[in-house]
Amino acid sequence: MDIGARRRRVGLALAATVACALAGAVAAGAETGAPADAAGPPHLPKGTSFYVEPDTHASRQAAQWRQEGRVADAELMEAMAAQPTAIWFSNAGADQVRQNVRDVVRAAKAKDQVPVLVAYFVPYRDCSQWSAGGARSEQEYKEWIDAFAQGIGDDKAVVVVEPDGLALLTSEPWCTIGPDEELVPQRFREINHAVDALKRGKHTRVYLDAGHSAWQALNDYDAGYGEPRQQLGIVNRLLQGGVTRADGFALNTSNYRFTEDLVQYGTRVSRCIYLRTKQGAATCPSNDELDAIDVHKPKMTHFVLDTSRNGQGHYTPGAGETDWCNPPGRGLGARPTANTGIPLVDAFVWTKRPGESDGECQGGPAAGRWWPQQALELAKLASPPLR
């Protein structure tokens, strides 16, 4: 099985980013006794203005190119820098993350904007591969995410919780970390704790990362190789991760899938969650049956989409290539907005920061490093065009 064809990597955001700004019963929230539904409306108000950082790699690159006389390229970078992008928090230190988050939230509030924040510190993230790191223990993670939530307080923020955190569990047959009987339940406890900590904020909107449309199946499945072969589908992963107490889930973080594919997949996930939690279904029905179900916007789980690099859709890799790590010929996608016009899609967001490498593959620098050549290609191939 070609693992790379199903996965997407998360380019590890640099610390400088911050400075610049198997199956079981659904036991979500058992440790806190939290309510069964998220507080407040499960959507972002139309017209929400997302936070634009004043100093970014793109803005600095634009200034450099303008000074060098590369006016057309500079204008493209300026247009890209004008778009709101998520700010990632991935380093240790509860006190430090509290202060860093607070600084960003306050800067956004001063501009009457809402920041999109990414919490990326779960233990054993990325199965300890290219974007390895995170907390050294469950307790350290809980203290860190508590501090993250305290940094937001009751101000407005959108938080994408732990890219890969649910879509990539240590139970994946190729993942060499174990023992699964301990680490998989631990991961669910950590994600649940994050939901409850963040939802204490009056105006925090919380979305659990759920991979993308070409990764996890809706229902539990047989992986067809390795051990354990039986894997949880994304619906069970979300339910056990506490999605019913969050504001929804997030798709396509750091990936390139077409928006229409993501909307179809996300809507099916949402409809299945509705059937599972409201109608007593044990599994998701067929796609045709899911597609025939009316959308009940107030009753169904909402989601957000990362459209930062999906303007040209996903890449078909050749020999020795991957579709997730710095694929060539990609472009920026739809601009960030809470006015999507799609019933269950709360927002298009740029979770991945365009121009930051996915990793040392296909000519790219280390994960999270700024790569001007890729940034310019993304801007030139943007769909819709930047200019």
C-alpha positions as CSV (number, residue, x, y, z in Angstrom):
1,M,0.0,0.0,0.0
2,D,1.3,3.5,-0.9
3,I,1.1,5.3,2.4
4,G,2.1,8.6,0.8
5,A,-1.0,8.5,-1.4
6,R,-3.3,8.5,1.6
7,R,-1.4,10.8,3.9
8,R,-0.7,14.4,4.0
9,R,2.1,15.9,6.1
10,V,2.0,19.0,8.2
11,G,5.0,21.2,7.5
12,L,6.2,21.9,11.0
13,A,5.7,25.6,11.7
14,L,8.8,27.4,13.0
15,A,9.0,29.0,16.3
16,A,9.4,32.3,14.4
17,T,5.8,31.9,13.2
18,V,4.7,32.4,16.8
19,A,7.1,35.2,17.4
20,C,5.7,37.0,14.3
21,A,2.5,37.2,15.7
22,L,-9.3,0.5,18.4
23,A,-13.0,1.3,18.5
24,G,-14.7,1.7,21.8
25,A,-17.6,3.5,23.4
26,V,-17.8,7.2,22.7
27,A,-16.6,8.5,26.0
28,A,-15.9,12.1,25.0
29,G,-15.7,14.4,28.0
30,A,-16.0,11.8,30.6
31,E,-13.2,13.2,32.6
32,T,-14.8,16.7,32.9
33,G,-18.5,16.0,32.7
34,A,-18.8,18.6,29.9
35,P,-22.2,19.1,28.2
36,A,-23.0,17.1,25.2
37,D,-23.1,20.0,22.8
38,A,-20.8,22.9,22.3
39,A,-21.8,26.2,23.9
40,G,-23.0,29.0,21.6
41,P,-23.8,28.9,17.9
42,P,-21.9,26.2,16.0
43,H,-20.8,28.6,13.2
44,L,-18.8,31.7,12.6
45,P,-20.8,34.9,11.9
46,K,-20.8,35.9,8.3
47,G,-18.6,38.9,7.8
48,T,-16.0,37.7,10.3
49,S,-12.7,39.4,9.5
50,F,-9.7,37.1,10.1
51,Y,-6.4,38.4,11.4
52,V,-3.7,39.5,9.0
53,E,-0.2,39.7,10.6
54,P,1.7,42.8,9.8
55,D,5.1,41.1,9.4
56,T,5.4,37.8,7.6
57,H,7.8,36.0,5.3
58,A,5.7,37.0,2.4
59,S,5.7,40.7,3.2
60,R,9.4,40.7,3.8
61,Q,10.0,38.8,0.5
62,A,7.9,41.4,-1.3
63,A,10.0,44.2,0.1
64,Q,13.2,42.5,-0.9
65,W,12.0,41.8,-4.5
66,R,10.7,45.4,-4.9
67,Q,14.1,46.7,-3.8
68,E,15.7,44.3,-6.4
69,G,13.4,45.7,-9.1
70,R,11.3,42.5,-9.4
71,V,8.1,44.6,-9.3
72,A,5.7,42.0,-10.7
73,D,6.9,39.3,-8.3
74,A,6.8,41.8,-5.4
75,E,3.2,42.7,-6.2
76,L,2.2,39.0,-6.1
77,M,3.9,38.6,-2.7
78,E,2.2,41.7,-1.4
79,A,-1.2,40.4,-2.5
80,M,-0.4,37.1,-0.8
81,A,0.8,38.8,2.4
82,A,-2.5,40.7,2.5
83,Q,-4.4,37.5,3.2
84,P,-5.0,36.2,6.7
85,T,-3.1,33.0,7.6
86,A,-3.1,30.8,10.6
87,I,-0.5,31.2,13.4
88,W,1.0,27.9,14.6
89,F,2.0,27.2,18.2
90,S,4.3,24.1,18.4
91,N,6.9,24.7,21.0
92,A,7.2,23.6,24.7
93,G,6.5,25.8,27.7
94,A,3.1,26.5,29.1
95,D,4.0,30.0,30.3
96,Q,5.5,30.9,26.9
97,V,2.5,29.6,24.9
98,R,0.1,31.5,27.1
99,Q,1.9,34.7,26.5
100,N,2.4,34.1,22.8
101,V,-1.2,33.3,22.2
102,R,-2.3,36.3,24.3
103,D,-0.1,38.6,22.3
104,V,-1.6,37.4,19.0
105,V,-5.2,37.6,20.3
106,R,-4.7,41.1,21.6
107,A,-3.1,42.2,18.3
108,A,-6.1,40.8,16.4
109,K,-8.6,42.4,18.8
110,A,-6.9,45.8,18.3
111,K,-7.7,45.5,14.6
112,D,-11.2,44.1,15.2
113,Q,-10.1,40.8,13.6
114,V,-10.3,37.2,14.6
115,P,-7.1,35.1,14.7
116,V,-6.9,31.6,13.4
117,L,-4.6,29.6,15.7
118,V,-3.2,26.1,15.4
119,A,-2.4,24.0,18.4
120,Y,0.2,21.5,17.4
121,F,1.9,20.0,20.4
122,V,0.3,16.6,21.0
123,P,2.7,13.8,22.0
124,Y,4.0,11.5,19.3
125,R,2.7,13.8,16.6
126,D,3.3,12.7,13.0
127,C,4.3,9.3,14.4
128,S,7.6,10.9,15.2
129,Q,8.6,11.4,11.6
130,W,9.5,14.7,9.8
131,S,7.2,16.9,11.9
132,A,8.1,15.0,15.1
133,G,7.9,16.7,18.4
134,G,5.3,17.7,20.8
135,A,4.8,17.1,24.6
136,R,6.7,14.4,26.3
137,S,3.7,13.3,28.3
138,E,0.0,13.5,28.6
139,Q,0.3,15.7,31.6
140,E,2.7,18.1,29.9
141,Y,0.2,18.4,27.0
142,K,-2.7,19.1,29.3
143,E,-0.8,21.9,31.0
144,W,0.3,23.3,27.7
145,I,-3.2,23.3,26.1
146,D,-4.7,24.8,29.3
147,A,-2.2,27.6,29.0
148,F,-3.0,28.0,25.3
149,A,-6.7,28.4,26.2
150,Q,-5.9,30.9,29.0
151,G,-4.0,33.0,26.5
152,I,-7.3,33.4,24.5
153,G,-9.5,33.9,27.5
154,D,-12.9,35.2,26.5
155,D,-11.7,37.0,23.3
156,K,-12.5,35.8,19.8
157,A,-10.4,33.1,18.2
158,V,-10.7,30.1,15.8
159,V,-8.5,27.2,16.8
160,V,-7.6,24.2,14.6
161,V,-6.8,21.4,17.1
162,E,-3.8,19.2,16.4
163,P,-3.3,18.6,12.7
164,D,-2.9,14.8,12.2
165,G,-4.0,14.3,15.8
166,L,-7.0,12.1,14.9
167,A,-6.4,11.2,11.3
168,L,-2.9,9.8,12.1
169,L,-3.0,7.6,15.3
170,T,-0.2,5.4,16.5
171,S,-2.4,2.4,15.5
172,E,-1.6,2.9,11.8
173,P,0.1,-0.4,10.8
174,W,3.2,1.4,9.4
175,C,3.6,3.5,12.6
176,T,6.3,2.0,14.8
177,I,5.3,3.7,18.0
178,G,3.5,1.7,20.6
179,P,1.9,0.2,22.6
180,D,-1.3,1.1,20.8
181,E,-3.6,-0.1,23.6
182,E,-2.1,2.7,25.7
183,L,-1.3,5.5,23.2
184,V,-4.5,5.5,21.2
185,P,-6.8,6.0,24.3
186,Q,-4.2,8.6,25.5
187,R,-4.5,10.5,22.2
188,F,-8.3,10.6,22.6
189,R,-8.0,11.9,26.2
190,E,-5.6,14.6,25.0
191,I,-7.9,15.8,22.2
192,N,-10.9,15.8,24.5
193,H,-9.1,17.8,27.1
194,A,-8.1,20.3,24.4
195,V,-11.8,20.7,23.4
196,D,-13.0,21.2,27.0
197,A,-10.1,23.6,27.8
198,L,-10.6,25.7,24.7
199,K,-14.4,25.8,24.9
200,R,-14.3,27.4,28.3
201,G,-13.6,30.6,26.3
202,K,-16.8,32.4,25.5
203,H,-15.8,33.2,22.0
204,T,-13.4,30.4,21.0
205,R,-14.4,28.4,18.0
206,V,-12.8,24.9,18.0
207,Y,-12.3,22.6,15.1
208,L,-10.7,19.2,15.3
209,D,-8.4,18.3,12.4
210,A,-9.8,15.4,10.5
211,G,-7.4,14.8,7.6
212,H,-8.8,15.2,4.1
213,S,-11.1,13.7,1.5
214,A,-8.6,11.1,0.2
215,W,-7.4,9.8,3.6
216,Q,-9.6,8.1,6.2
217,A,-12.8,6.2,5.3
218,L,-16.0,7.2,7.1
219,N,-16.5,3.8,8.7
220,D,-14.0,1.5,10.5
221,Y,-12.1,-0.6,8.0
222,D,-9.5,-3.3,7.3
223,A,-6.2,-1.6,6.3
224,G,-5.4,-4.7,4.3
225,Y,-1.8,-5.0,5.6
226,G,0.3,-5.0,8.8
227,E,-1.0,-5.0,12.3
228,P,-3.4,-4.0,13.6
229,R,-5.3,-4.3,10.3
230,Q,-8.6,-3.0,11.8
231,Q,-8.6,0.8,11.9
232,L,-11.1,3.3,13.1
233,G,-12.9,5.4,10.4
234,I,-12.8,9.1,10.7
235,V,-16.3,9.4,12.2
236,N,-15.4,7.2,15.2
237,R,-12.2,9.1,15.5
238,L,-14.0,12.4,15.6
239,L,-16.7,11.1,18.0
240,Q,-14.1,9.7,20.4
241,G,-12.2,12.9,20.1
242,G,-15.1,15.0,21.4
243,V,-16.3,16.6,18.2
244,T,-19.9,16.9,19.6
245,R,-18.6,19.4,22.1
246,A,-16.4,21.3,19.7
247,D,-17.7,23.6,16.9
248,G,-16.8,21.1,14.2
249,F,-13.9,19.7,12.3
250,A,-11.2,20.9,9.9
251,L,-10.2,19.4,6.6
252,N,-7.3,19.6,4.2
253,T,-4.7,21.2,6.6
254,S,-1.5,21.5,4.6
255,N,-2.9,19.5,1.7
256,Y,-4.1,20.3,-1.8
257,R,-7.5,18.6,-2.3
258,F,-10.1,20.4,-4.5
259,T,-12.7,22.3,-2.5
260,E,-15.6,20.4,-4.1
261,D,-14.1,17.1,-3.0
262,L,-13.7,18.3,0.5
263,V,-17.2,19.7,0.7
264,Q,-18.6,16.4,-0.5
265,Y,-16.5,14.4,2.0
266,G,-17.1,16.8,4.9
267,T,-20.9,16.9,4.3
268,R,-21.0,13.1,4.4
269,V,-19.0,13.0,7.6
270,S,-21.4,15.5,9.1
271,R,-24.5,13.6,8.0
272,C,-23.1,10.4,9.4
273,I,-22.3,12.1,12.7
274,Y,-25.9,13.3,12.8
275,L,-27.2,9.7,12.1
276,R,-24.9,8.3,14.8
277,T,-25.6,10.8,17.5
278,K,-29.2,11.8,16.8
279,Q,-30.7,8.8,15.1
280,G,-29.0,5.9,16.8
281,A,-27.2,4.6,13.7
282,A,-24.3,2.2,14.4
283,T,-22.4,2.9,11.2
284,C,-22.5,5.3,8.2
285,P,-24.8,4.2,5.4
286,S,-23.6,4.2,1.7
287,N,-22.5,7.4,0.1
288,D,-25.7,7.5,-2.0
289,E,-27.8,7.3,1.1
290,L,-25.8,10.0,2.9
291,D,-26.0,12.3,-0.1
292,A,-29.8,11.9,-0.1
293,I,-30.1,13.3,3.5
294,D,-31.2,16.9,3.8
295,V,-28.8,19.2,5.5
296,H,-30.1,20.4,8.9
297,K,-27.7,23.2,9.5
298,P,-28.4,23.8,13.2
299,K,-28.3,20.1,14.0
300,M,-25.3,19.0,11.9
301,T,-21.6,19.3,12.6
302,H,-19.9,22.2,10.7
303,F,-16.4,22.3,9.3
304,V,-13.7,24.6,7.9
305,L,-11.5,24.0,4.9
306,D,-7.8,24.9,4.4
307,T,-7.8,26.4,0.9
308,S,-4.3,27.9,1.1
309,R,-2.8,25.7,-1.6
310,N,-5.7,23.9,-3.4
311,G,-6.3,26.2,-6.3
312,Q,-4.9,23.7,-8.8
313,G,-6.1,20.7,-6.8
314,H,-4.0,17.7,-5.8
315,Y,-1.0,16.4,-7.6
316,T,-0.7,13.1,-9.4
317,P,2.8,11.9,-8.4
318,G,5.3,10.2,-10.7
319,A,7.9,7.7,-9.8
320,G,9.7,8.7,-6.6
321,E,7.3,11.6,-5.9
322,T,4.5,12.1,-3.4
323,D,1.2,14.0,-3.7
324,W,1.6,15.7,-0.3
325,C,5.2,16.9,0.0
326,N,6.0,20.0,-2.1
327,P,4.2,18.9,-5.2
328,P,5.0,21.2,-8.2
329,G,2.5,23.2,-10.1
330,R,0.2,24.0,-7.2
331,G,-1.6,27.3,-6.6
332,L,-3.3,29.3,-3.9
333,G,-6.9,28.6,-3.5
334,A,-10.0,30.5,-2.4
335,R,-9.3,33.5,-0.2
336,P,-10.1,33.1,3.6
337,T,-13.7,34.0,4.4
338,A,-16.5,33.1,6.6
339,N,-18.9,33.8,3.8
340,T,-18.6,30.5,2.0
341,G,-22.2,30.1,0.7
342,I,-22.0,26.4,1.7
343,P,-24.4,25.4,4.5
344,L,-22.1,23.4,6.7
345,V,-18.8,25.1,5.8
346,D,-18.1,27.8,8.4
347,A,-15.0,29.2,6.6
348,F,-12.3,28.9,4.1
349,V,-9.1,29.4,6.0
350,W,-5.4,29.4,5.1
351,T,-4.3,27.0,7.9
352,K,-1.0,26.2,6.1
353,R,1.1,29.2,5.6
354,P,1.8,29.4,1.8
355,G,5.4,29.3,0.9
356,E,6.5,27.3,3.9
357,S,8.0,23.9,2.9
358,D,6.3,20.6,3.6
359,G,9.8,19.0,4.1
360,E,13.0,18.1,2.5
361,C,11.5,16.6,-0.6
362,Q,11.1,17.6,-4.3
363,G,13.7,20.4,-3.9
364,G,12.3,21.9,-0.7
365,P,14.1,22.9,2.5
366,A,13.2,21.5,6.0
367,A,9.6,21.4,7.0
368,G,8.3,24.9,7.9
369,R,11.2,26.8,6.2
370,W,10.3,29.7,3.9
371,W,10.8,28.8,0.3
372,P,10.5,31.8,-2.0
373,Q,10.4,29.8,-5.2
374,Q,7.4,27.8,-4.0
375,A,5.7,30.9,-2.7
376,L,6.0,32.6,-6.0
377,E,4.7,29.6,-7.9
378,L,1.7,29.3,-5.6
379,A,1.0,33.0,-6.2
380,K,1.4,32.8,-10.0
381,L,-0.9,29.8,-10.2
382,A,-3.5,31.0,-7.7
383,S,-7.1,30.2,-8.6
384,P,-8.9,32.5,-8.4
385,P,-6.0,34.8,-9.5
386,L,-4.4,37.0,-6.8
387,R,-4.4,40.0,-9.2
